[in-house]
Amino acid sequence: MEDDIIANETVKSIRNGCFLAMARKLTLEQRIVFSLAEMFEISLDEISDILNISIPAVKGLLFRARKNIFNFFTDRSQF
């Protein structure tokens, strides 16, 4: 039981470290759009309204964020 708790905390720490390292590869605008779209499942229309930017701008930021995240993991993954 104690080993499970330690393992869970270790996994959580590694996951948080990966997320922070990955997030540093994104611009602030990319982080915001990615978080709203992927983590909070907000529609592109709503993100456009929230940030007061066009839908094509939202799509571009989301595309670049996903590309940067993909490159981040591709560069660090051995799978």
Backbone as CSV, one residue per row, in Angstrom:
resi,resn,N_x,N_y,N_z,CA_x,CA_y,CA_z,C_x,C_y,C_z
1,MET,0.836,-1.191,0.000,0.000,0.000,0.000,0.874,1.246,0.000
2,GLU,1.847,1.307,0.871,2.740,2.461,0.906,3.529,2.568,-0.395
3,ASP,3.921,1.417,-0.963,4.628,1.422,-2.245,3.754,1.989,-3.364
4,ASP,2.459,1.689,-3.314,1.528,2.221,-4.316,1.435,3.741,-4.222
5,ILE,1.384,4.247,-3.018,1.305,5.692,-2.801,2.570,6.362,-3.320
6,ILE,3.708,5.795,-3.007,4.982,6.346,-3.473,5.062,6.304,-4.993
7,ALA,4.646,5.191,-5.589,4.659,5.061,-7.049,3.728,6.078,-7.691
8,ASN,2.533,6.247,-7.128,1.587,7.223,-7.673,2.137,8.642,-7.586
9,GLU,2.767,8.973,-6.485,3.354,10.303,-6.328,4.520,10.516,-7.306
10,THR,5.298,9.465,-7.530,6.408,9.548,-8.477,5.894,9.772,-9.892
11,VAL,4.870,9.020,-10.270,4.275,9.178,-11.605,3.709,10.584,-11.756
12,LYS,3.028,11.073,-10.734,2.448,12.419,-10.782,3.546,13.468,-10.937
13,SER,4.636,13.299,-10.226,5.753,14.241,-10.310,6.380,14.241,-11.700
14,ILE,6.582,13.059,-12.263,7.149,12.948,-13.612,6.205,13.570,-14.634
15,ARG,4.918,13.269,-14.518,3.919,13.816,-15.446,3.897,15.339,-15.376
16,ASN,3.924,15.892,-14.173,3.919,17.347,-14.012,5.190,17.966,-14.584
17,GLY,6.317,17.306,-14.387,7.577,17.799,-14.937,7.558,17.801,-16.455
18,CYS,7.006,16.731,-17.044,6.888,16.661,-18.512,5.964,17.746,-19.030
19,PHE,4.852,17.948,-18.337,3.910,18.968,-18.778,4.543,20.350,-18.724
20,LEU,5.262,20.641,-17.651,5.899,21.957,-17.541,6.969,22.151,-18.609
21,ALA,7.761,21.120,-18.866,8.784,21.212,-19.913,8.143,21.402,-21.277
22,MET,7.067,20.676,-21.531,6.353,20.788,-22.796,5.735,22.175,-22.930
23,ALA,5.136,22.668,-21.875,4.469,23.971,-21.917,5.457,25.094,-22.201
24,ARG,6.679,24.935,-21.770,7.709,25.955,-22.029,8.061,26.052,-23.505
25,LYS,7.730,25.032,-24.265,8.003,25.032,-25.710,6.920,25.782,-26.487
26,LEU,5.846,26.164,-25.813,4.748,26.859,-26.464,4.772,28.342,-26.097
27,THR,4.304,29.163,-27.028,4.130,30.571,-26.693,2.951,30.683,-25.730
28,LEU,2.813,31.809,-25.099,1.699,32.015,-24.180,0.367,31.822,-24.903
29,GLU,0.263,32.381,-26.106,-0.981,32.260,-26.864,-1.276,30.801,-27.216
30,GLN,-0.240,30.054,-27.603,-0.424,28.633,-27.918,-0.867,27.858,-26.677
31,ARG,-0.251,28.156,-25.537,-0.626,27.479,-24.285,-2.080,27.726,-23.936
32,ILE,-2.507,28.973,-24.090,-3.888,29.320,-23.748,-4.855,28.580,-24.664
33,VAL,-4.630,28.667,-25.977,-5.533,28.010,-26.927,-5.515,26.504,-26.729
34,PHE,-4.335,25.908,-26.564,-4.239,24.467,-26.363,-4.996,24.046,-25.105
35,SER,-4.799,24.777,-24.034,-5.473,24.442,-22.773,-6.982,24.537,-22.912
36,LEU,-7.454,25.625,-23.516,-8.896,25.789,-23.668,-9.491,24.701,-24.556
37,ALA,-8.807,24.389,-25.655,-9.348,23.418,-26.613,-9.209,21.982,-26.132
38,GLU,-8.036,21.621,-25.681,-7.743,20.218,-25.368,-8.072,19.831,-23.932
39,MET,-7.795,20.705,-23.010,-7.999,20.349,-21.607,-9.420,20.655,-21.135
40,PHE,-9.958,21.786,-21.619,-11.284,22.195,-21.176,-12.361,21.944,-22.223
41,GLU,-11.946,21.429,-23.396,-12.858,21.054,-24.481,-13.798,22.185,-24.885
42,ILE,-13.255,23.385,-24.953,-14.015,24.550,-25.394,-13.911,24.619,-26.919
43,SER,-15.006,24.937,-27.573,-15.035,24.966,-29.032,-14.163,26.106,-29.572
44,LEU,-13.758,25.957,-30.819,-12.945,26.991,-31.453,-13.709,28.307,-31.542
45,ASP,-15.007,28.243,-31.795,-15.835,29.452,-31.830,-15.799,30.179,-30.487
46,GLU,-15.949,29.412,-29.418,-15.939,30.015,-28.082,-14.565,30.585,-27.746
47,ILE,-13.504,29.864,-28.125,-12.147,30.370,-27.877,-11.946,31.680,-28.630
48,SER,-12.428,31.733,-29.861,-12.347,32.951,-30.662,-13.019,34.116,-29.935
49,ASP,-14.191,33.859,-29.378,-14.914,34.897,-28.640,-14.190,35.291,-27.358
50,ILE,-13.709,34.312,-26.624,-13.027,34.560,-25.352,-11.777,35.418,-25.565
51,LEU,-10.985,35.057,-26.579,-9.704,35.734,-26.813,-9.826,36.915,-27.765
52,ASN,-11.010,37.087,-28.341,-11.246,38.171,-29.285,-10.282,38.122,-30.467
53,ILE,-10.124,36.908,-31.002,-9.314,36.703,-32.207,-10.136,35.876,-33.189
54,SER,-9.720,35.880,-34.449,-10.481,35.157,-35.472,-10.353,33.644,-35.306
55,ILE,-11.307,32.934,-35.868,-11.258,31.470,-35.832,-10.016,30.949,-36.558
56,PRO,-9.662,31.512,-37.739,-8.412,31.055,-38.369,-7.176,31.273,-37.477
57,ALA,-7.171,32.342,-36.689,-6.052,32.578,-35.767,-6.033,31.506,-34.674
58,VAL,-7.209,31.152,-34.167,-7.313,30.093,-33.159,-6.809,28.778,-33.747
59,LYS,-7.248,28.463,-34.961,-6.821,27.220,-35.611,-5.311,27.199,-35.818
60,GLY,-4.753,28.325,-36.220,-3.306,28.401,-36.426,-2.536,28.199,-35.135
61,LEU,-2.976,28.844,-34.069,-2.316,28.678,-32.771,-2.414,27.244,-32.279
62,LEU,-3.590,26.641,-32.452,-3.776,25.260,-32.011,-2.923,24.311,-32.841
63,PHE,-2.855,24.547,-34.145,-2.023,23.721,-35.024,-0.556,23.795,-34.596
64,ARG,-0.057,25.014,-34.385,1.352,25.170,-33.999,1.624,24.590,-32.620
65,ALA,0.666,24.720,-31.703,0.829,24.138,-30.366,0.938,22.619,-30.463
66,ARG,0.029,22.007,-31.221,0.066,20.550,-31.378,1.367,20.108,-32.043
67,LYS,1.801,20.860,-33.051,3.046,20.528,-33.747,4.234,20.625,-32.791
68,ASN,4.288,21.669,-31.989,5.380,21.828,-31.022,5.365,20.727,-29.971
69,ILE,4.177,20.347,-29.519,4.057,19.263,-28.534,4.492,17.943,-29.160
70,PHE,4.053,17.673,-30.384,4.463,16.460,-31.081,5.987,16.415,-31.217
71,ASN,6.586,17.531,-31.639,8.048,17.590,-31.789,8.752,17.408,-30.449
72,PHE,8.182,17.973,-29.397,8.761,17.840,-28.064,8.851,16.370,-27.673
73,PHE,7.757,15.635,-27.846,7.754,14.231,-27.460,8.525,13.359,-28.438
74,THR,8.524,13.701,-29.698,9.293,12.938,-30.689,10.777,13.025,-30.382
75,ASP,11.233,14.213,-30.003,12.648,14.404,-29.682,13.074,13.688,-28.410
76,ARG,12.118,13.415,-27.523,12.455,12.837,-26.214,12.001,11.407,-26.027
77,SER,11.318,10.865,-27.009,10.775,9.509,-26.872,11.621,8.515,-27.639
78,GLN,11.762,7.348,-27.071,12.515,6.284,-27.722,11.593,5.200,-28.231
79,PHE,10.299,5.448,-28.220,9.336,4.439,-28.657,9.103,4.575,-30.137
